[in-house]
Amino acid sequence: MAKYLIQASYTTEGAKGLLKEGGTGRRRAMEDVVAGLGGTIEAVYFAFGEYDLVSIIDFPDATSMAAVSLRVKASGAIDTRATPLLTVEEIDEAARTEVAFRPPKA
């Protein structure tokens, strides 16, 4: 599974919905969406500052993450940022992978 860090900011309309449903209601809605695409939620936290919500989500593939991102953003209720997360082992594998790259000459 691919792991993603989700950072989200509610719009005015989204904040009104959060006030009405509460955090538990929104987490349930997230769980339904994520599970419907074969994913799981590792963590959900509400915050204040630049982002109102921070979450770590596992999806089977990048297409699932993109589908959720498009639908959520199209709602106009929340602005999101999804960052792919890599394990230490995945970085080790990347570091061992040979890449034919030549930097530009000065």
Backbone as JSON Lines, residues from 0, in Angstrom:
{"i":0,"aa":"M","n":[0.84,-1.19,0.0],"ca":[0.0,0.0,0.0],"c":[0.88,1.24,0.0]}
{"i":1,"aa":"A","n":[0.37,2.28,-0.65],"ca":[1.06,3.57,-0.67],"c":[0.53,4.43,0.49]}
{"i":2,"aa":"K","n":[1.45,5.06,1.19],"ca":[1.1,5.85,2.37],"c":[1.19,7.33,2.01]}
{"i":3,"aa":"Y","n":[0.21,8.13,2.49],"ca":[0.16,9.55,2.19],"c":[-0.08,10.37,3.45]}
{"i":4,"aa":"L","n":[0.6,11.5,3.52],"ca":[0.33,12.52,4.53],"c":[-0.66,13.48,3.9]}
{"i":5,"aa":"I","n":[-1.81,13.65,4.53],"ca":[-2.83,14.58,4.04],"c":[-2.87,15.78,4.96]}
{"i":6,"aa":"Q","n":[-2.76,16.96,4.38],"ca":[-2.89,18.21,5.12],"c":[-4.05,18.96,4.48]}
{"i":7,"aa":"A","n":[-5.0,19.39,5.3],"ca":[-6.21,19.98,4.74],"c":[-6.61,21.24,5.49]}
{"i":8,"aa":"S","n":[-7.21,22.16,4.75],"ca":[-7.75,23.4,5.32],"c":[-9.21,23.51,4.89]}
{"i":9,"aa":"Y","n":[-10.08,23.72,5.86],"ca":[-11.5,23.87,5.56],"c":[-11.79,25.25,5.0]}
{"i":10,"aa":"T","n":[-12.68,25.29,4.01],"ca":[-13.22,26.57,3.55],"c":[-14.3,26.98,4.56]}
{"i":11,"aa":"T","n":[-14.88,28.14,4.37],"ca":[-15.95,28.58,5.27],"c":[-17.09,27.57,5.29]}
{"i":12,"aa":"E","n":[-17.49,27.09,4.13],"ca":[-18.58,26.1,4.07],"c":[-18.17,24.79,4.74]}
{"i":13,"aa":"G","n":[-16.94,24.37,4.53],"ca":[-16.46,23.15,5.17],"c":[-16.43,23.27,6.68]}
{"i":14,"aa":"A","n":[-16.04,24.43,7.17],"ca":[-16.0,24.65,8.62],"c":[-17.41,24.61,9.21]}
{"i":15,"aa":"K","n":[-18.4,25.12,8.47],"ca":[-19.78,25.04,8.93],"c":[-20.23,23.58,9.04]}
{"i":16,"aa":"G","n":[-19.82,22.76,8.07],"ca":[-20.15,21.34,8.11],"c":[-19.48,20.64,9.28]}
{"i":17,"aa":"L","n":[-18.24,21.01,9.56],"ca":[-17.51,20.44,10.7],"c":[-18.2,20.8,12.01]}
{"i":18,"aa":"L","n":[-18.64,22.03,12.12],"ca":[-19.37,22.44,13.33],"c":[-20.65,21.63,13.51]}
{"i":19,"aa":"K","n":[-21.3,21.33,12.4],"ca":[-22.56,20.58,12.45],"c":[-22.33,19.1,12.78]}
{"i":20,"aa":"E","n":[-21.34,18.46,12.12],"ca":[-21.1,17.02,12.26],"c":[-20.12,16.66,13.36]}
{"i":21,"aa":"G","n":[-19.26,17.59,13.72],"ca":[-18.2,17.3,14.68],"c":[-17.08,16.49,14.05]}
{"i":22,"aa":"G","n":[-16.0,16.37,14.79],"ca":[-14.84,15.63,14.31],"c":[-15.12,14.16,14.08]}
{"i":23,"aa":"T","n":[-15.92,13.56,14.96],"ca":[-16.24,12.14,14.82],"c":[-17.01,11.88,13.52]}
{"i":24,"aa":"G","n":[-17.93,12.74,13.2],"ca":[-18.7,12.6,11.96],"c":[-17.83,12.71,10.73]}
{"i":25,"aa":"R","n":[-16.9,13.63,10.76],"ca":[-16.01,13.8,9.6],"c":[-15.04,12.63,9.48]}
{"i":26,"aa":"R","n":[-14.55,12.11,10.62],"ca":[-13.67,10.94,10.55],"c":[-14.43,9.76,9.95]}
{"i":27,"aa":"R","n":[-15.69,9.57,10.37],"ca":[-16.49,8.48,9.81],"c":[-16.64,8.63,8.3]}
{"i":28,"aa":"A","n":[-16.88,9.85,7.86],"ca":[-17.01,10.11,6.42],"c":[-15.71,9.78,5.7]}
{"i":29,"aa":"M","n":[-14.58,10.15,6.3],"ca":[-13.28,9.82,5.72],"c":[-13.09,8.31,5.64]}
{"i":30,"aa":"E","n":[-13.42,7.61,6.73],"ca":[-13.26,6.16,6.77],"c":[-14.08,5.49,5.67]}
{"i":31,"aa":"D","n":[-15.31,5.96,5.45],"ca":[-16.16,5.38,4.41],"c":[-15.53,5.54,3.03]}
{"i":32,"aa":"V","n":[-15.03,6.75,2.74],"ca":[-14.41,7.02,1.44],"c":[-13.16,6.18,1.25]}
{"i":33,"aa":"V","n":[-12.28,6.2,2.23],"ca":[-11.0,5.49,2.12],"c":[-11.23,3.98,2.02]}
{"i":34,"aa":"A","n":[-12.07,3.43,2.87],"ca":[-12.34,1.99,2.84],"c":[-13.0,1.59,1.52]}
{"i":35,"aa":"G","n":[-13.83,2.46,0.97],"ca":[-14.48,2.18,-0.3],"c":[-13.51,1.99,-1.44]}
{"i":36,"aa":"L","n":[-12.31,2.51,-1.3],"ca":[-11.27,2.36,-2.33],"c":[-10.18,1.39,-1.88]}
{"i":37,"aa":"G","n":[-10.46,0.62,-0.83],"ca":[-9.5,-0.4,-0.39],"c":[-8.4,0.12,0.5]}
{"i":38,"aa":"G","n":[-8.56,1.33,1.04],"ca":[-7.52,1.92,1.88],"c":[-7.86,1.87,3.35]}
{"i":39,"aa":"T","n":[-6.94,2.37,4.16],"ca":[-7.12,2.46,5.6],"c":[-6.59,3.8,6.1]}
{"i":40,"aa":"I","n":[-7.12,4.23,7.23],"ca":[-6.65,5.46,7.87],"c":[-5.79,5.07,9.05]}
{"i":41,"aa":"E","n":[-4.56,5.55,9.07],"ca":[-3.66,5.31,10.19],"c":[-3.89,6.31,11.32]}
{"i":42,"aa":"A","n":[-4.1,7.58,10.94],"ca":[-4.26,8.62,11.97],"c":[-5.03,9.8,11.39]}
{"i":43,"aa":"V","n":[-5.8,10.45,12.27],"ca":[-6.49,11.69,11.93],"c":[-6.34,12.63,13.12]}
{"i":44,"aa":"Y","n":[-5.86,13.83,12.85],"ca":[-5.73,14.85,13.89],"c":[-6.3,16.16,13.37]}
{"i":45,"aa":"F","n":[-7.03,16.85,14.22],"ca":[-7.45,18.2,13.9],"c":[-6.41,19.15,14.49]}
{"i":46,"aa":"A","n":[-6.2,20.27,13.82],"ca":[-5.15,21.2,14.22],"c":[-5.65,22.63,13.99]}
{"i":47,"aa":"F","n":[-4.82,23.58,14.33],"ca":[-5.1,24.95,13.95],"c":[-3.79,25.56,13.49]}
{"i":48,"aa":"G","n":[-3.9,26.56,12.67],"ca":[-2.73,27.14,12.02],"c":[-2.96,27.06,10.52]}
{"i":49,"aa":"E","n":[-1.92,26.73,9.79],"ca":[-2.04,26.66,8.33],"c":[-3.01,25.56,7.89]}
{"i":50,"aa":"Y","n":[-3.02,24.43,8.61],"ca":[-3.91,23.31,8.28],"c":[-4.86,23.03,9.42]}
{"i":51,"aa":"D","n":[-6.08,22.62,9.06],"ca":[-7.11,22.29,10.04],"c":[-7.14,20.79,10.35]}
{"i":52,"aa":"L","n":[-6.6,19.99,9.46],"ca":[-6.64,18.54,9.6],"c":[-5.34,17.96,9.06]}
{"i":53,"aa":"V","n":[-4.81,16.98,9.77],"ca":[-3.63,16.24,9.33],"c":[-3.95,14.77,9.48]}
{"i":54,"aa":"S","n":[-3.68,13.99,8.44],"ca":[-4.02,12.58,8.46],"c":[-2.95,11.77,7.74]}
{"i":55,"aa":"I","n":[-2.83,10.51,8.12],"ca":[-1.98,9.56,7.39],"c":[-2.9,8.45,6.89]}
{"i":56,"aa":"I","n":[-2.88,8.25,5.57],"ca":[-3.79,7.31,4.92],"c":[-3.0,6.36,4.02]}
{"i":57,"aa":"D","n":[-3.43,5.1,4.01],"ca":[-2.86,4.1,3.11],"c":[-3.85,3.81,1.99]}
{"i":58,"aa":"F","n":[-3.38,3.86,0.75],"ca":[-4.2,3.51,-0.41],"c":[-3.48,2.44,-1.2]}
{"i":59,"aa":"P","n":[-4.23,1.61,-1.92],"ca":[-3.6,0.56,-2.71],"c":[-2.71,1.11,-3.83]}
{"i":60,"aa":"D","n":[-3.02,2.33,-4.31],"ca":[-2.25,2.88,-5.43],"c":[-2.48,4.39,-5.52]}
{"i":61,"aa":"A","n":[-1.68,5.02,-6.36],"ca":[-1.76,6.47,-6.53],"c":[-3.07,6.9,-7.2]}
{"i":62,"aa":"T","n":[-3.64,6.04,-8.02],"ca":[-4.9,6.37,-8.69],"c":[-6.02,6.58,-7.67]}
{"i":63,"aa":"S","n":[-6.05,5.73,-6.65],"ca":[-7.06,5.87,-5.59],"c":[-6.89,7.2,-4.87]}
{"i":64,"aa":"M","n":[-5.66,7.56,-4.55],"ca":[-5.4,8.83,-3.87],"c":[-5.82,9.99,-4.76]}
{"i":65,"aa":"A","n":[-5.5,9.92,-6.04],"ca":[-5.86,10.99,-6.97],"c":[-7.37,11.12,-7.1]}
{"i":66,"aa":"A","n":[-8.1,9.99,-7.13],"ca":[-9.55,10.02,-7.24],"c":[-10.18,10.73,-6.04]}
{"i":67,"aa":"V","n":[-9.71,10.39,-4.84],"ca":[-10.23,11.04,-3.63],"c":[-9.89,12.53,-3.65]}
{"i":68,"aa":"S","n":[-8.66,12.85,-3.98],"ca":[-8.22,14.24,-4.01],"c":[-9.08,15.07,-4.96]}
{"i":69,"aa":"L","n":[-9.35,14.56,-6.14],"ca":[-10.17,15.29,-7.11],"c":[-11.58,15.53,-6.58]}
{"i":70,"aa":"R","n":[-12.19,14.5,-6.03],"ca":[-13.57,14.62,-5.53],"c":[-13.65,15.58,-4.34]}
{"i":71,"aa":"V","n":[-12.71,15.46,-3.44],"ca":[-12.72,16.32,-2.25],"c":[-12.52,17.78,-2.65]}
{"i":72,"aa":"K","n":[-11.55,18.04,-3.51],"ca":[-11.29,19.42,-3.93],"c":[-12.47,19.98,-4.72]}
{"i":73,"aa":"A","n":[-13.11,19.14,-5.54],"ca":[-14.25,19.59,-6.33],"c":[-15.44,19.98,-5.46]}
{"i":74,"aa":"S","n":[-15.5,19.46,-4.24],"ca":[-16.61,19.79,-3.35],"c":[-16.57,21.24,-2.91]}
{"i":75,"aa":"G","n":[-15.39,21.84,-2.9],"ca":[-15.24,23.22,-2.46],"c":[-15.24,23.4,-0.95]}
{"i":76,"aa":"A","n":[-15.36,22.29,-0.2],"ca":[-15.44,22.37,1.26],"c":[-14.07,22.33,1.93]}
{"i":77,"aa":"I","n":[-13.08,21.86,1.21],"ca":[-11.77,21.66,1.84],"c":[-10.68,21.72,0.78]}
{"i":78,"aa":"D","n":[-9.57,22.33,1.12],"ca":[-8.38,22.36,0.26],"c":[-7.38,21.38,0.85]}
{"i":79,"aa":"T","n":[-6.84,20.51,0.01],"ca":[-5.96,19.46,0.52],"c":[-4.6,19.46,-0.16]}
{"i":80,"aa":"R","n":[-3.67,18.85,0.54],"ca":[-2.33,18.61,0.02],"c":[-1.97,17.18,0.4]}
{"i":81,"aa":"A","n":[-1.62,16.36,-0.58],"ca":[-1.25,14.97,-0.34],"c":[0.23,14.78,-0.64]}
{"i":82,"aa":"T","n":[0.97,14.27,0.33],"ca":[2.4,14.03,0.18],"c":[2.66,12.54,0.3]}
{"i":83,"aa":"P","n":[3.24,11.91,-0.74],"ca":[3.57,10.49,-0.62],"c":[4.64,10.3,0.46]}
{"i":84,"aa":"L","n":[4.49,9.26,1.26],"ca":[5.45,8.94,2.31],"c":[6.16,7.64,1.97]}
{"i":85,"aa":"L","n":[7.48,7.64,2.12],"ca":[8.3,6.47,1.82],"c":[8.92,5.93,3.1]}
{"i":86,"aa":"T","n":[9.0,4.62,3.18],"ca":[9.64,4.0,4.34],"c":[11.16,4.11,4.22]}
{"i":87,"aa":"V","n":[11.84,3.86,5.31],"ca":[13.3,3.85,5.31],"c":[13.8,2.79,4.32]}
{"i":88,"aa":"E","n":[13.14,1.65,4.28],"ca":[13.54,0.58,3.36],"c":[13.36,0.98,1.9]}
{"i":89,"aa":"E","n":[12.31,1.72,1.6],"ca":[12.11,2.19,0.23],"c":[13.2,3.17,-0.18]}
{"i":90,"aa":"I","n":[13.63,4.02,0.74],"ca":[14.73,4.94,0.44],"c":[16.03,4.16,0.26]}
{"i":91,"aa":"D","n":[16.25,3.13,1.1],"ca":[17.43,2.28,0.92],"c":[17.45,1.67,-0.48]}
{"i":92,"aa":"E","n":[16.3,1.16,-0.91],"ca":[16.21,0.56,-2.24],"c":[16.47,1.61,-3.32]}
{"i":93,"aa":"A","n":[15.93,2.8,-3.16],"ca":[16.15,3.88,-4.12],"c":[17.63,4.25,-4.18]}
{"i":94,"aa":"A","n":[18.28,4.28,-3.02],"ca":[19.7,4.63,-2.98],"c":[20.56,3.59,-3.68]}
{"i":95,"aa":"R","n":[20.12,2.34,-3.69],"ca":[20.87,1.26,-4.36],"c":[20.58,1.18,-5.86]}
{"i":96,"aa":"T","n":[19.56,1.86,-6.32],"ca":[19.16,1.79,-7.72],"c":[20.08,2.67,-8.57]}
{"i":97,"aa":"E","n":[20.65,2.06,-9.6],"ca":[21.53,2.79,-10.51],"c":[20.69,3.67,-11.43]}
{"i":98,"aa":"V","n":[21.11,4.91,-11.6],"ca":[20.42,5.86,-12.46],"c":[21.44,6.47,-13.41]}
{"i":99,"aa":"A","n":[21.16,6.4,-14.71],"ca":[22.05,6.98,-15.71],"c":[21.73,8.47,-15.83]}
{"i":100,"aa":"F","n":[22.43,9.28,-15.04],"ca":[22.18,10.72,-15.04],"c":[23.5,11.44,-15.22]}
{"i":101,"aa":"R","n":[23.48,12.46,-16.07],"ca":[24.65,13.31,-16.26],"c":[24.22,14.73,-15.97]}
{"i":102,"aa":"P","n":[24.86,15.39,-14.97],"ca":[24.48,16.78,-14.67],"c":[24.91,17.69,-15.83]}
{"i":103,"aa":"P","n":[24.28,18.86,-15.93],"ca":[24.68,19.8,-16.97],"c":[26.11,20.27,-16.76]}
{"i":104,"aa":"K","n":[26.79,20.52,-17.86],"ca":[28.18,21.0,-17.75],"c":[28.19,22.49,-17.5]}
{"i":105,"aa":"A","n":[29.12,22.9,-16.63],"ca":[29.24,24.32,-16.29],"c":[29.99,25.07,-17.35]}
